[in-house]
């Protein structure tokens, strides 16, 4: 998709979010509080991503300050992706 818009005035960046501070769904039958805590415990900083952190990044990406960014996958994951690379 990014390649298609590369020479247009449109920008496309993808934000990959790790475990968020609260689930996006109220249906917790498949993902319990214990599952959530276990998932967070696997993160290098042992802390979920806050909605404010995610919104701050997205606000930056849609601002004119990020005009030079195009076609990137940005991982907001407290180092989780680096952990996978090092394992």
C-alpha positions as CSV (number, residue, x, y, z in Angstrom):
1,X,0.0,0.0,0.0
2,X,2.8,2.4,0.9
3,X,4.5,1.8,-2.4
4,X,1.3,2.8,-4.2
5,X,1.2,6.2,-2.4
6,X,5.0,6.8,-2.2
7,X,5.0,9.6,-4.8
8,X,1.7,11.1,-3.7
9,X,1.1,13.6,-1.0
10,X,-0.3,10.9,1.2
11,X,1.8,9.2,3.9
12,X,1.2,5.7,5.3
13,X,2.9,4.5,8.5
14,X,1.8,1.5,10.5
15,X,1.8,1.5,14.3
16,X,2.2,-1.9,15.9
17,X,0.9,-1.8,19.5
18,X,1.9,-4.3,22.1
19,X,-0.3,-5.1,25.0
20,X,-2.4,-2.1,25.9
21,X,-3.3,-1.1,29.5
22,X,-6.9,-2.3,29.0
23,X,-8.5,-4.7,26.5
24,X,-10.3,-3.3,23.5
25,X,-13.1,-5.7,24.0
26,X,-15.5,-6.4,26.9
27,X,-15.5,-10.1,26.0
28,X,-12.9,-11.5,28.3
29,X,-13.9,-15.1,27.8
30,X,-10.9,-15.8,25.7
31,X,-8.4,-13.5,27.4
32,X,-8.6,-13.4,31.2
33,X,-7.1,-11.0,33.6
34,X,-4.5,-13.7,34.4
35,X,-3.7,-14.0,30.7
36,X,-3.2,-10.3,30.6
37,X,-0.9,-10.2,33.6
38,X,1.2,-13.1,32.1
39,X,1.5,-11.3,28.8
40,X,2.6,-8.0,30.5
41,X,5.1,-10.0,32.6
42,X,6.8,-11.1,29.3
43,X,7.4,-7.4,28.3
44,X,10.9,-6.2,29.0
45,X,9.7,-3.3,31.1
46,X,6.8,-5.3,32.7
47,X,4.4,-2.5,31.8
48,X,1.6,-2.3,29.3
49,X,1.3,0.5,26.8
50,X,-1.0,3.3,27.9
51,X,-3.6,4.8,25.7
52,X,-1.9,8.2,26.2
53,X,1.4,6.8,24.9
54,X,-0.4,5.4,21.8
55,X,-2.4,8.6,21.2
56,X,0.7,10.8,21.6
57,X,2.6,8.7,18.9
58,X,-0.4,8.8,16.6
59,X,-0.9,12.5,17.1
60,X,2.7,13.0,16.1
61,X,2.4,10.8,13.0
62,X,-0.6,12.8,11.7
63,X,1.1,16.1,12.4
64,X,3.3,18.1,10.0
65,X,6.3,17.4,12.3
66,X,6.4,13.8,10.9
67,X,6.4,14.7,7.2
68,X,9.7,12.8,6.7
69,X,8.2,9.6,7.9
70,X,6.6,7.4,5.3
71,X,6.3,3.7,4.8
72,X,7.4,2.7,8.3
73,X,6.2,0.1,10.7
74,X,6.6,1.7,14.2
75,X,6.5,-0.7,17.1
76,X,5.3,0.8,20.4
77,X,6.1,-2.3,22.4
78,X,8.5,-1.4,25.3
79,X,11.3,-3.4,23.6
80,X,9.3,-6.6,23.0
81,X,10.3,-6.7,19.3
82,X,14.0,-6.4,20.3
83,X,13.5,-9.3,22.7
84,X,12.3,-11.5,19.8
85,X,15.3,-10.6,17.7
86,X,17.7,-11.5,20.5
87,X,16.1,-14.8,21.4
